[in-house]
Amino acid sequence: MIGRKKILIIENSIAITGSLHAALRTSIALRDKYDFVFVLPLKSKAADLVKENHFQVHELPLYEISKQWLSLLLYVPRLFRSAWLVRKIMRSENVSIVHVNDFYNLIMPLWRLFGGMHRYACYVNFVPDRFPAILRWIWINSHLLFASKIIAVSQYVLKQLPTNNKVICIPDALPGEEIDNNIIQKKNVLLFLGNFIVGKGQDVAIKAFAAIAKEYPDWKLRFVGGDMGLEKNKAYRSELNTMAIELGIASQVEMSGFAKDVAKEYREAEIALNFSVSESFSLTVQEAMFYGCSVIATRSGGPAELIDDRHSGLLVPPGDIAQMTLAIKFLITNPAERERLRVNAAQSIREKYAKSKTIDLLDQAYQDIIGLGR
């Protein structure tokens, strides 16, 4: 269609993450107004998912900085190469603006530094304070200098960014489809959906459940997620298996890989857990509330914005296994309370993250950036 603007989304992760899901969700919601093209790393596990939703994908050698000395040495030349390849795509696709899906990606600042004219929005999907101060300073200030918009995914993240008229908050959008959460029979399952990464909290979930598992032999703790192809994550998952065996609850612990149908996982589970030490937003908590779970999560940033404690879910301190155990036991033994929290969660999440507060705000941000380029 003549006159439609094209938006290029650059996503660095090689795995399917919450931030990728969020970008895909908003692209689907806005595809009647814009044409979207994705740039993903070579061999990204997300490429098939994006293509299944009928978006064009370019796979390029995109690199992330790491602590290894060779990675540090090669980071800048690799960044130049990535910027050059993205530049070719922007020109061949006649891209209007670029959506960079996290602030550690410096392709667009580099492109702008050397005279590139494309305007862009940068999402901040990670908690800035999790990174070393020098990297945080470089990333944030690079985007403050060159980006048209810097979009924090939550108020928690927004508070860690400088006060600037470029910096705004747009939360992740809800799933696009509405589903009747009452038509599926719930199972006695504690669902922990998330990639196997140290700090996500799967280890404390096992320890908390182990304290009461023998009292409730008909309940299971189910983990669903991937290892992102990283050896350290594979090792962590193996440690979790060993932990469950040593604590004598292996028969009550299930570990599954990545699930395409996360709605089914949530809708079949009675209780959803998120025990991360740090969350910028938590798409998993948002989805659990949307799809009809009662939720227990840590006060780790984003979840505290999503959940009204004891009204639409339960909040516990990060790392506090005793409080996690008490919360799990309370919900297992109180089905009426599970139902109350579930109903309240489904209602409140739809009110807090309505289309007018997410999709429409991003649409306006795109329009503002396009207007700047006229």
Residue pairs with C-beta under 8 A, 6 or more apart in sequence:
4 33
4 34
4 35
5 34
5 35
5 96
5 97
5 366
5 370
6 34
6 35
6 36
6 37
6 93
6 94
6 95
6 96
7 27
7 34
7 35
7 36
7 37
7 95
7 96
7 97
7 98
7 99
7 366
8 36
8 37
8 38
8 39
8 86
8 89
8 90
8 93
8 95
8 97
8 98
8 99
9 23
9 27
9 36
9 37
9 38
9 39
9 98
9 99
9 101
10 38
10 39
10 62
10 86
10 98
10 99
10 100
10 101
10 105
10 107
10 108
11 19
11 20
11 23
11 38
11 39
11 40
11 44
11 46
11 101
11 102
12 41
12 62
12 64
12 101
12 102
12 104
12 105
13 19
13 20
13 41
13 44
13 46
13 228
14 41
14 43
14 44
14 45
14 46
14 228
14 229
15 44
15 45
15 46
15 195
15 226
15 228
15 229
16 45
16 46
16 49
16 226
16 258
17 46
17 195
17 228
18 125
18 172
18 281
18 282
18 283
18 284
19 101
19 102
19 123
19 125
19 153
20 46
20 49
20 50
20 101
21 283
22 125
22 153
22 172
22 173
22 283
23 99
23 101
23 123
24 49
24 50
24 53
24 55
25 172
25 173
25 175
25 176
26 173
26 358
26 359
26 362
27 36
27 53
27 55
28 53
28 176
29 173
29 176
29 355
29 359
30 36
30 359
30 362
30 363
30 366
33 363
34 366
36 55
36 56
37 55
37 56
37 57
37 58
37 89
37 93
37 95
38 50
38 55
38 56
38 57
38 58
39 57
39 58
39 59
39 60
39 62
39 86
39 89
40 46
40 47
40 50
40 57
40 58
40 59
40 60
40 62
41 59
41 60
41 61
41 62
41 63
42 59
42 60
42 61
42 62
43 59
44 59
45 226
45 228
45 229
45 258
47 57
47 59
49 260
50 57
51 57
58 89
60 82
60 85
60 86
60 89
61 78
61 81
61 82
61 85
62 82
62 105
62 107
63 71
63 74
63 75
63 78
63 79
63 82
64 104
65 71
65 72
65 75
65 104
65 135
66 72
79 106
79 107
79 110
80 110
82 107
83 107
83 108
83 110
83 111
86 107
86 111
87 111
87 116
89 95
90 98
90 118
95 118
96 370
96 373
97 118
97 119
97 120
97 121
97 148
97 366
97 369
97 370
97 373
98 108
98 118
98 119
98 120
98 121
99 120
99 121
99 123
100 107
100 108
100 120
100 121
100 122
100 123
100 143
100 147
101 123
101 125
102 122
102 123
102 124
102 125
102 126
103 122
103 123
103 124
103 126
103 128
103 139
103 140
103 143
103 150
104 126
104 131
104 135
104 139
105 122
106 138
106 139
106 142
108 116
108 118
108 120
108 122
108 143
108 146
108 147
109 142
109 143
109 145
109 146
109 147
111 118
112 118
112 146
113 146
117 373
119 148
119 369
119 370
119 372
119 373
120 146
120 147
120 148
120 369
121 147
121 148
121 149
121 150
121 151
121 365
121 366
121 369
122 143
122 147
122 149
122 150
122 151
123 151
123 153
124 150
124 151
124 152
124 153
124 157
124 161
124 280
125 153
125 280
125 281
126 157
126 280
127 156
127 157
127 160
127 278
127 279
127 280
127 301
128 136
128 140
128 157
128 160
128 161
129 136
129 160
129 278
130 278
131 139
140 150
140 161
140 162
143 150
144 150
144 162
144 164
144 166
144 167
147 166
148 166
148 368
148 369
148 372
149 166
149 168
149 365
149 368
149 369
150 161
150 164
150 166
150 167
150 168
151 168
151 169
151 170
151 362
151 365
152 158
152 161
152 167
152 168
152 169
152 170
153 169
153 170
153 171
153 172
153 280
153 281
153 302
154 169
154 171
154 280
154 281
154 301
154 302
154 305
155 169
155 305
156 280
156 281
156 301
156 302
156 304
156 305
157 169
157 280
157 281
157 301
157 302
158 167
158 168
158 169
161 167
168 361
168 365
170 358
170 361
170 362
170 365
171 281
171 305
171 352
171 353
171 357
171 358
172 281
172 283
172 286
172 353
172 358
173 353
173 355
173 358
173 359
173 362
174 286
174 290
174 349
174 350
174 353
174 354
174 355
174 358
175 263
175 287
175 290
175 291
177 263
179 263
179 267
179 291
181 267
181 291
181 292
181 342
181 346
182 292
184 264
184 267
184 268
185 268
186 267
186 268
186 269
186 270
187 220
187 268
187 269
187 270
188 216
188 218
188 219
188 220
188 270
188 332
189 219
189 220
189 221
189 222
189 268
189 269
189 270
189 271
190 205
190 209
190 219
190 220
190 221
190 222
190 269
190 270
190 271
190 272
190 273
190 328
191 222
191 224
191 265
191 266
191 269
191 271
191 272
191 273
191 288
191 293
192 201
192 202
192 205
192 221
192 222
192 223
192 224
192 225
192 272
192 273
192 274
192 275
193 223
193 224
193 225
193 259
193 262
193 265
193 266
193 272
193 284
193 287
193 288
194 200
194 201
194 202
194 224
194 225
194 274
194 276
194 284
195 225
195 226
195 227
195 228
195 233
196 202
196 223
196 225
196 226
196 227
196 233
196 234
196 236
196 237
196 240
197 228
197 233
197 236
198 232
198 233
198 236
199 276
199 277
199 278
200 275
200 276
201 273
201 274
201 275
201 276
201 277
201 298
201 318
202 223
202 236
202 240
202 275
203 236
203 239
203 240
203 243
204 275
204 319
204 321
204 324
205 221
205 223
205 273
205 275
205 324
206 221
206 240
206 243
206 244
206 247
206 249
206 253
207 243
207 247
207 321
208 275
208 321
208 324
208 325
208 328
209 221
209 249
209 252
209 253
209 325
209 328
210 244
210 247
210 248
210 249
211 321
211 325
212 325
212 328
212 329
212 332
213 219
213 221
213 249
213 252
214 248
214 249
215 329
216 332
217 252
219 252
219 332
220 252
220 253
220 254
221 249
221 252
221 253
221 254
222 253
222 254
222 255
222 256
222 265
222 269
223 240
223 253
223 254
223 255
223 256
224 256
224 257
224 258
224 259
224 262
224 265
225 256
225 257
225 258
226 257
226 258
227 233
227 234
227 236
227 237
237 255
240 255
241 250
241 255
244 250
244 253
259 265
262 287
262 291
263 287
263 291
266 272
266 287
266 288
266 290
266 291
266 292
266 293
267 291
267 292
267 293
269 293
270 293
270 294
270 331
270 338
271 293
271 294
271 295
271 296
271 328
271 331
271 332
271 338
272 284
272 285
272 288
272 293
272 294
272 295
272 296
273 295
273 296
273 297
273 328
274 282
274 284
274 285
274 288
274 295
274 296
274 297
274 298
274 303
275 296
275 297
275 298
275 316
275 318
275 324
276 282
276 298
276 300
276 303
276 318
277 298
277 300
277 318
277 319
278 300
278 301
278 318
279 285
279 298
279 300
279 301
279 302
279 303
280 301
280 302
281 301
281 302
281 305
281 306
282 297
282 300
282 301
282 302
282 303
282 306
285 295
285 297
285 302
285 303
285 306
285 307
285 313
286 306
286 349
286 353
288 295
288 345
289 295
289 306
289 307
289 312
289 313
289 345
289 346
289 348
289 349
290 346
290 349
290 350
292 342
292 345
292 346
293 342
293 345
294 313
294 314
294 331
294 337
294 338
294 339
294 341
294 342
294 345
295 307
295 312
295 313
295 314
295 341
295 345
296 313
296 314
296 315
296 316
296 324
296 327
296 328
296 331
297 303
297 306
297 307
297 313
297 314
297 315
297 316
298 315
298 316
298 317
298 318
298 319
299 315
299 316
299 317
299 318
300 318
303 315
304 315
306 313
306 349
306 352
307 313
307 314
307 315
307 345
308 344
308 348
309 315
311 341
311 344
311 348
312 341
312 344
312 345
312 347
312 348
312 349
313 341
313 345
314 327
314 330
314 331
314 341
316 323
316 324
316 327
317 323
330 337
331 337
331 338
331 341
